[in-house]
Amino acid sequence: MSEQREIVVTGGGTGIGLAIAARFAAAGERVTVTGRRKDVLEAAAERIGARAVSFDASDPAAVQAALADLPSRVDVLVNNAGGNTDRVREAPAAGDLKGLADAWQANFEANVLSAVLVTAALKPRFADNVRVVTLGSIAAKQGSGSYGAAKAAIEAWNTDLARQLGAGGTANVVAPGVVLDTEFFHGTVTEEWLDARISLAFNRRAGRPEEIADTVRFLAAPEAAHLTGQVVHVNGGAYGAR
Ligand SMILES: NC(=O)c1ccc[n+]([C@@H]2O[C@H](COP(=O)([O-])OP(=O)(O)OC[C@H]3O[C@@H](n4cnc5c(N)ncnc54)[C@H](OP(=O)(O)O)[C@@H]3O)[C@@H](O)[C@H]2O)c1
């Protein structure tokens, strides 16, 4: 039997990240999940048979300190940690430039720095043929303020990463449309909003975390060796990549 691969999934304690981690663990891979809330993370890791390493992926010192607990070889890195920080913040009042700057900074840190820092920290441990998959969003194409802008930045960063890896591995972005059954929306979804979003999809429904997980697993497979530097959209047709 071939050696088990070492998989790291950031934000793997809930939602899409948990579904990704569960798929890899069920396939017999060695999985490490990360996240800030130790209790949530450890309970999730125990349920799916993964290791838990708790740290803030957007904090350089915390990422550095976590290295001691992360695997010494990484075959697959899934940069999934993130979310739209505007959904848990009070919107800045018109003219409050400091508040506006803070809101943009928060989405940049949560979605861009988290991936950039963890990838840079683990890069010396990347195995030959490493697979890096980073969660983008349909928002990179359709807007959504600083969140969409942060996810668009991830796409540009991924191009450089794929180029740097060259023949030594692949780097791709998976960009979901609306996915329910995660903590992403923090209870802010209204029926009206959801109906409007779902009406954009050809299949008239939201995505499921497991469907994103299956796409990530395909990109992490040996068969996907020639697929790099791409953005793979998973949205039921709500955005047509061209
Ligand atoms: N759901 C959607 O409709 C949708 C659509 C497009 C893209 N996405 C993207 O998919 C990814 C997963 O989101 P989700 O829907 O599964 O939401 P979620 O359930 O809120 O998952 C996000 C995970 O990331 C962790 N996280 C957030 N910031 C972190 C940080 N600074 N350091 C470490 N961990 C952090 C969270 O755990 P802690 O809070 O404990 O740290 C949480 O487990 C995100 O990148 C999101 O932007 C989601």
The ligand as an ORCA input file, in Angstrom:
! r2SCAN-3c Opt
* xyz 0 1
  N     -20.596     29.262      2.356
  C     -20.528     29.911      1.222
  O     -21.568     30.243      0.622
  C     -19.186     30.240      0.599
  C     -19.184     30.696     -0.727
  C     -17.971     30.992     -1.335
  C     -16.793     30.847     -0.647
  N     -16.817     30.403      0.659
  C     -15.517     30.279      1.332
  O     -15.381     28.953      1.819
  C     -14.520     28.947      2.961
  C     -15.193     28.171      4.096
  O     -16.357     28.885      4.506
  P     -17.653     28.171      5.115
  O     -18.803     28.543      4.278
  O     -17.387     26.741      5.409
  O     -17.836     28.996      6.472
  P     -17.461     28.634      7.986
  O     -18.276     27.465      8.446
  O     -17.588     29.916      8.745
  O     -15.942     28.172      7.921
  C     -14.838     29.046      8.016
  C     -13.805     28.376      8.910
  O     -12.618     29.148      8.878
  C     -12.136     29.303     10.209
  N     -11.416     30.577     10.238
  C     -11.888     31.794      9.899
  N     -10.945     32.731     10.070
  C      -9.846     32.082     10.532
  C      -8.552     32.483     10.923
  N      -8.173     33.783     10.911
  N      -7.677     31.554     11.358
  C      -8.042     30.251     11.417
  N      -9.240     29.803     11.056
  C     -10.144     30.713     10.640
  C     -13.372     29.254     11.111
  O     -13.100     28.749     12.399
  P     -12.745     29.694     13.655
  O     -13.769     30.787     13.655
  O     -12.835     28.800     14.828
  O     -11.365     30.195     13.399
  C     -14.270     28.281     10.359
  O     -14.069     26.954     10.800
  C     -14.223     30.411      3.276
  O     -12.968     30.762      2.741
  C     -15.335     31.152      2.563
  O     -14.974     32.462      2.241
  C     -17.983     30.108      1.291
*
